[in-house]
């Protein structure tokens, strides 16, 4: 939806807040499904969850392809969010079923890196298909690909070397383990890690990046697509490096997270305070610096792997994965509301203006501040009260 946001605005004649609902409600569903999916994951294993996720996402893309109203498009995106909820934590769980220790830390980053190929498809060929063949053809193509991938996962994937080895005996047991684990400072440390590192990049790539660059800054669509590609390549290239670093220096993981947060804040401060239209190189710098947050967010699941036993990782990682998307949807909604208010009360003359976006993007700092406080408090308590198991 990041590369289709301008087309969506025209297709459905939306305000900024309404356009934000396409992404916000998708993330609301994604976040709200994390714990139910985690419970099912610990009970039935990752292969089934990955297959269901791909098929539900395909159904959502099919609904979006045929939608003529914003309400139907939102329903389709909510299905995409639901299917997506089955996917990421299932991948984390499967990699931990097959690997452990340093190998697991590096493998998780590589899996996340491979996952970025999907965003490269969005930024380049999907954007081209959207602009040449139209809305319906572009989204139905994605639906077909999703369905095929779901079937391939079912045919080719295996939960672990020993079938059923890391599955819980019942859903009630999984629920009780979640209730116990969410009381642990180490789990909250992982939650706040994901909350602070993953969110701003998601906000930019999933919704507000293209309108900001094209509508407010006057950049070309090709430039915006290139920025999203650079963002994804940053995610992909740094993932294995961060994975290798955390595997070799587990005692420095928290310090690395705080450094990444500082880098992301610096990038946004630079853009917000830059006088006039930002030069092209500032755009490149922005996407590179906020792109570091994606692979850094994987440290959250390295924390959980270090403190939580394998049989409880599905539902626990589901809870942790809520963090970044809760922060992202809060940022997305607040940015949309501020853009509308700025125009309504005369602060800006256009809905998507550079001045409006600079005011709106500033709301991200409050969300990040809450996350940093939570991270520091939970990290201190974890050091005092918990021992690592891996």
TILUM-299811 format. One record per residue (C-alpha): residue number from 1; x, y, z. Coordinates in Angstrom, 1 decimal. Example, Ala and Ser with C-alpha at 12.3 -4.5 7.8 and 13.67 -1.06 7.14 Angstrom:
<atoms>
   seq       px       py       pz
     1     12.3     -4.5      7.8
     2     13.7     -1.1      7.1
</atoms>
This chain:
<atoms>
   seq       px       py       pz
     1      0.0      0.0      0.0
     2      3.0      2.3      0.4
     3      3.5      2.6     -3.4
     4     -0.3      2.6     -4.0
     5     -1.2      5.3     -1.5
     6     -1.5      8.1     -4.0
     7     -3.6      6.0     -6.3
     8     -5.7      4.9     -3.4
     9     -6.3      8.5     -2.4
    10     -7.6      9.3     -5.9
    11     -9.5      6.0     -6.3
    12    -11.5      6.4     -3.1
    13    -11.4     10.3     -2.8
    14    -10.1     10.1      0.7
    15     -8.9     12.5      3.4
    16     -5.5     11.9      5.0
    17     -7.1     10.2      8.0
    18     -9.3      8.0      5.8
    19     -6.2      7.0      3.8
    20     -4.4      6.2      7.0
    21     -7.3      3.8      7.9
    22     -6.2      1.5      5.1
    23     -2.9      0.8      6.8
    24     -4.0      1.4     10.4
    25     -6.8     -1.1     10.5
    26     -4.6     -3.6      8.7
    27     -2.1     -3.2     11.5
    28     -4.8     -3.3     14.2
    29     -5.9     -6.7     12.9
    30     -2.3     -7.8     12.6
    31     -1.5     -6.8     16.1
    32     -4.7     -8.1     17.7
    33     -4.2    -11.5     16.0
    34     -0.7    -12.0     17.3
    35     -1.6    -13.7     20.6
    36     -4.4    -15.9     19.1
    37     -2.0    -17.0     16.3
    38      0.8    -17.5     18.8
    39     -1.5    -19.8     20.8
    40     -2.4    -21.8     17.7
    41      1.2    -21.8     16.6
    42      2.4    -23.4     19.9
    43     -0.4    -26.0     19.6
    44     -0.3    -26.9     15.8
    45      3.1    -25.9     14.5
    46      4.4    -23.3     12.0
    47      3.7    -25.2      8.7
    48      0.0    -25.0      9.1
    49      0.1    -21.3     10.2
    50      2.3    -20.3      7.3
    51      0.0    -21.9      4.8
    52     -3.2    -20.4      6.3
    53     -1.5    -17.0      6.4
    54     -0.5    -17.0      2.7
    55     -4.0    -18.0      1.7
    56     -5.8    -15.4      3.8
    57     -3.5    -12.7      2.5
    58     -4.2    -13.8     -1.0
    59     -8.0    -13.5     -0.3
    60     -7.4    -10.0      1.0
    61     -5.5     -8.9     -2.1
    62     -8.4    -10.3     -4.2
    63    -10.9     -8.2     -2.3
    64     -8.8     -5.0     -2.7
    65     -8.4     -5.7     -6.4
    66    -12.2     -5.5     -6.9
    67    -13.0     -2.8     -4.4
    68    -14.8      0.3     -5.6
    69    -15.3      1.8     -2.1
    70    -13.0      2.6      0.7
    71    -14.9      0.4      3.1
    72    -14.4     -2.7      0.9
    73    -10.7     -1.8      0.4
    74    -10.3     -1.6      4.2
    75    -11.9     -5.0      4.6
    76     -9.5     -6.4      2.1
    77     -6.5     -4.8      3.9
    78     -7.8     -6.2      7.2
    79     -7.7     -9.7      5.7
    80     -4.1     -9.0      4.5
    81     -3.3     -8.0      8.1
    82     -4.9    -11.2      9.5
    83     -2.9    -13.4      7.1
    84      0.3    -11.5      7.8
    85     -0.2    -12.2     11.5
    86      0.2    -15.9     10.8
    87      3.5    -15.4      9.0
    88      6.3    -13.7     10.8
    89      6.2    -15.4     14.2
    90      5.7    -18.7     12.5
    91      8.9    -18.2     10.6
    92     10.7    -17.3     13.8
    93      9.3    -20.4     15.5
    94     10.3    -22.7     12.6
    95     13.9    -21.4     12.5
    96     14.1    -21.9     16.3
    97     12.7    -25.5     15.9
    98     15.5    -26.4     13.5
    99     18.4    -24.3     15.0
   100     19.7    -23.0     18.3
   101     22.2    -20.6     19.8
   102     24.3    -18.5     17.4
   103     22.9    -20.3     14.4
   104     19.4    -19.4     15.3
   105     20.3    -15.7     15.8
   106     21.9    -15.5     12.4
   107     19.2    -17.6     10.7
   108     16.4    -15.3     12.0
   109     18.1    -12.3     10.5
   110     18.6    -14.1      7.2
   111     15.0    -15.1      7.1
   112     14.0    -11.5      7.7
   113     16.4    -10.4      5.0
   114     14.9    -12.8      2.5
   115     11.5    -11.5      3.5
   116     12.5     -8.0      2.3
   117     12.4     -9.4     -1.3
   118      8.7     -9.0     -1.1
   119      9.0     -5.3     -0.5
   120     11.4     -5.0     -3.4
   121      8.7     -6.6     -5.5
   122      6.3     -3.9     -4.2
   123      8.6     -1.0     -4.8
   124      9.5     -1.9     -8.4
   125      7.6     -4.5    -10.5
   126      4.3     -4.1     -8.6
   127      4.5     -0.3     -8.8
   128      5.1     -0.6    -12.6
   129      2.2     -3.1    -13.0
   130      0.0     -0.7    -11.0
   131      0.8      2.3    -13.2
   132      0.6      0.3    -16.5
   133     -2.2     -2.2    -16.0
   134     -4.2     -0.6    -13.3
   135     -5.4     -1.2     -9.8
   136     -7.4     -4.4    -10.3
   137     -4.8     -6.2    -12.4
   138     -2.0     -5.4    -10.0
   139     -3.7     -6.6     -6.9
   140     -5.2     -9.7     -8.4
   141     -1.7    -10.7     -9.6
   142     -0.5    -10.4     -6.0
   143     -3.5    -12.6     -4.9
   144     -2.5    -15.3     -7.3
   145      1.1    -15.3     -6.2
   146      0.0    -15.5     -2.6
   147     -2.2    -18.5     -3.2
   148      0.6    -20.4     -5.1
   149      3.1    -19.6     -2.3
   150      0.7    -20.9      0.3
   151      0.4    -24.3     -1.5
   152      4.1    -24.5     -1.9
   153      4.7    -24.0      1.8
   154      2.2    -26.8      2.7
   155      3.9    -29.2      0.2
   156      7.6    -28.3      1.1
   157      7.9    -27.1      4.7
   158      8.3    -29.2      7.8
   159      7.8    -28.0     11.4
   160     11.0    -29.6     12.7
   161     13.2    -32.7     12.3
   162     11.0    -34.6     14.8
   163      7.2    -34.1     14.0
   164      5.3    -32.5     16.9
   165      8.5    -32.1     18.9
   166      7.9    -28.5     20.0
   167      4.1    -28.4     20.1
   168      2.1    -27.8     23.3
   169     -0.3    -30.5     24.5
   170     -3.2    -28.1     24.6
   171     -4.3    -24.6     24.0
   172     -5.1    -24.0     27.7
   173     -1.5    -24.8     28.5
   174     -0.3    -22.3     25.9
   175     -2.6    -19.7     27.4
   176     -1.2    -20.3     30.9
   177      2.4    -20.0     29.6
   178      1.6    -16.6     28.0
   179      0.1    -15.3     31.3
   180      3.2    -16.3     33.1
   181      5.7    -14.9     30.5
   182      4.1    -11.5     30.1
   183      4.9    -10.9     33.7
   184      8.6    -11.3     33.0
   185     10.8     -8.2     32.5
   186     12.8     -9.9     29.8
   187      9.7    -10.3     27.7
   188      8.9     -6.7     28.1
   189     12.4     -5.7     27.3
   190     11.9     -7.6     24.0
   191      8.5     -5.9     23.5
   192      9.9     -2.4     23.9
   193     12.9     -3.2     21.7
   194     10.5     -4.1     18.9
   195      8.3     -1.1     19.7
   196     11.1      1.5     19.3
   197     13.1      0.1     16.5
   198     10.6     -1.2     14.0
   199      7.9      1.4     14.0
   200      9.1      4.5     12.2
   201     10.3      2.6      9.2
   202      7.0      0.8      8.9
   203      5.2      4.1      9.0
   204      7.3      5.5      6.2
   205      7.3      2.4      3.9
   206      3.8      1.2      4.5
   207      1.9      4.5      4.1
   208      3.3      8.0      4.5
   209      6.7      7.9      2.6
   210      5.3      8.2     -0.9
   211      2.8     11.1     -0.2
   212      5.5     12.9      1.7
   213      8.1     12.6     -1.1
   214      5.8     13.1     -4.1
   215      3.0     15.4     -2.9
   216      4.8     17.5     -0.3
   217      8.4     17.5     -1.5
   218      7.7     17.5     -5.2
   219      9.8     14.4     -6.0
   220      9.0     12.1     -8.9
   221      7.2      8.8     -8.4
   222     10.4      7.1     -9.7
   223     12.4      8.8     -7.0
   224      9.9      7.7     -4.3
   225     10.0      4.1     -5.6
   226     13.8      4.2     -5.5
   227     13.7      5.4     -1.9
   228     11.5      2.5     -0.9
   229     13.9      0.2     -2.7
   230     16.9      1.7     -0.8
   231     15.0      1.3      2.4
   232     14.4     -2.4      1.7
   233     18.0     -2.9      0.6
   234     19.2     -1.3      3.8
   235     17.0     -3.7      5.8
   236     18.3     -6.7      3.8
   237     22.0     -5.9      3.8
   238     22.3     -5.0      7.5
   239     20.2     -7.9      8.8
   240     23.0    -10.5      8.5
   241     25.6     -8.1     10.0
   242     23.4     -7.3     13.0
   243     22.7    -11.0     13.4
   244     26.4    -11.8     13.4
   245     27.1     -9.0     15.9
   246     24.4    -10.1     18.3
   247     25.5    -13.7     18.0
   248     29.1    -12.8     18.8
   249     28.4    -10.1     21.5
   250     25.1    -10.9     23.2
   251     26.0     -8.7     26.1
   252     26.0     -5.7     23.8
   253     22.5     -6.2     22.3
   254     20.7     -3.5     24.5
   255     23.5     -1.0     23.8
   256     23.1     -1.6     20.0
   257     19.3     -1.1     20.3
   258     19.8      2.3     22.0
   259     22.3      3.4     19.4
   260     19.8      2.5     16.6
   261     17.1      4.5     18.3
   262     19.4      7.5     18.5
   263     20.2      7.2     14.8
   264     16.5      7.0     13.8
   265     15.7     10.1     15.9
   266     18.6     12.0     14.3
   267     17.4     11.2     10.8
   268     13.9     12.5     11.5
   269     15.1     15.6     13.3
   270     17.3     16.4     10.3
   271     14.3     16.1      7.9
   272     11.9     18.0     10.1
   273     14.3     20.9     10.7
   274     15.7     21.1      7.1
   275     14.7     24.5      5.7
   276     12.6     24.3      2.5
   277     12.5     21.2      0.2
   278     14.9     18.5      1.2
   279     17.6     17.7     -1.3
   280     17.7     14.3     -2.8
   281     20.7     13.1     -0.7
   282     18.7     13.9      2.5
   283     16.0     11.5      1.2
   284     18.6      8.8      0.7
   285     20.1      9.4      4.1
   286     16.7      9.3      5.7
   287     15.7      5.9      4.3
   288     19.1      4.4      5.0
   289     19.1      5.5      8.7
   290     15.5      4.6      9.5
   291     16.0      1.3      7.5
   292     18.5      0.2     10.2
   293     15.5     -0.1     12.5
   294     14.1     -3.1     10.7
   295     16.9     -5.6     11.2
   296     17.6     -4.1     14.7
   297     14.0     -5.0     15.7
   298     15.0     -8.7     15.2
   299     17.1     -8.3     18.4
   300     13.7     -8.5     20.2
   301     13.3    -12.1     19.2
   302     16.9    -12.8     20.0
   303     16.1    -11.6     23.6
   304     13.1    -13.9     23.8
   305     15.1    -16.9     22.4
   306     17.6    -16.2     25.2
   307     15.1    -16.2     28.0
   308     12.1    -18.3     26.9
   309     12.0    -22.1     26.2
   310     11.3    -23.2     22.6
   311      7.8    -24.7     23.4
   312      6.6    -21.3     24.6
   313      8.2    -19.1     21.9
   314      5.2    -18.9     19.5
   315      2.7    -17.1     21.8
   316      5.5    -15.1     23.5
   317      6.9    -13.8     20.3
   318      3.3    -13.0     19.2
   319      3.0    -10.7     22.2
   320      6.5     -9.2     21.5
   321      5.6     -8.6     17.8
   322      2.7     -6.5     18.8
   323      5.1     -3.8     20.0
   324      6.4     -2.4     16.8
   325      3.1     -2.5     15.1
   326      1.2     -0.9     18.0
   327      3.7      2.0     17.8
   328      3.4      2.1     14.0
   329     -0.3      2.3     13.9
   330     -0.3      4.9     16.6
   331      2.1      7.0     14.6
   332      0.2      6.5     11.3
   333     -3.1      7.6     12.8
   334     -1.6     10.6     14.6
   335      0.2     11.7     11.4
   336     -3.0     11.5      9.4
   337     -5.0     13.4     12.1
   338     -2.4     16.2     12.3
   339     -2.3     16.6      8.5
   340     -6.1     17.0      8.5
   341     -6.0     19.4     11.4
   342     -3.2     21.5      9.9
   343     -5.3     22.1      6.8
   344     -8.6     22.5      8.6
   345     -7.3     25.2     10.9
   346     -5.3     27.1      8.2
   347     -1.7     26.1      9.3
   348     -1.2     24.8      5.7
   349     -3.0     25.5      2.4
   350     -2.8     21.9      1.1
   351     -3.5     18.5      2.7
   352     -0.1     17.1      1.8
   353      2.3     20.0      2.3
   354      5.8     20.0      3.5
   355      4.9     22.1      6.5
   356      2.1     19.8      7.5
   357      4.2     16.7      7.2
   358      7.0     18.3      9.4
   359      4.4     19.0     12.1
   360      2.8     15.6     11.7
   361      6.1     13.6     11.7
   362      7.1     15.2     15.0
   363      4.4     13.1     16.8
   364      6.7     10.1     16.3
   365      9.0     11.4     19.0
   366      6.5     11.1     21.8
   367      5.8      7.5     20.9
   368      9.5      6.7     20.8
   369     10.0      8.4     24.2
   370      7.4      6.1     25.8
   371      9.2      3.1     24.3
   372     12.7      4.1     25.4
   373     11.5      4.6     29.0
   374      9.8      1.2     29.0
   375     12.9     -0.4     27.5
   376     15.3      1.0     30.1
   377     13.0      0.1     33.0
   378     12.4     -3.5     31.9
   379     16.1     -4.1     30.9
   380     17.2     -3.0     34.4
   381     14.6     -5.4     36.0
   382     15.6     -8.3     33.7
   383     19.3     -7.9     34.6
   384     18.4     -8.1     38.3
   385     16.0    -11.0     38.3
   386     16.4    -13.3     35.3
   387     19.0    -15.7     33.9
   388     19.5    -16.4     30.2
   389     19.0    -19.9     29.0
   390     20.7    -19.6     25.6
</atoms>
